[in-house]
Amino acid sequence: MKFISPAQCRGGRALLDMTQPQLASIAGLGLSTVVDFERKRRTVSEEAVRKMQEALEKAGVQFIPENGGGPGVRLRKPIPEERKG
């Protein structure tokens, strides 16, 4: 599994208008873990990064891997009601 970068984490939160405390709560992490990861203050565990990534993905963020144009982030296109279920 390729983990997200600090910039992708910040971008994903921005797309959702989600605060760092909200992400920390949803991901089950301490606020300092989210802040330190996004600001590159210290290396956080792969488990912590995975939890942040999964929380953002569940909220609708899609992370785009490096493909020559750089890694990115976007919101998933909603599934039309008639295609659900």
Beta strands, then each sheet from edge to edge (+ up, - down):
strand 1: 61-64
strand 2: 72-75
sheet 1: 1+ 2-
end
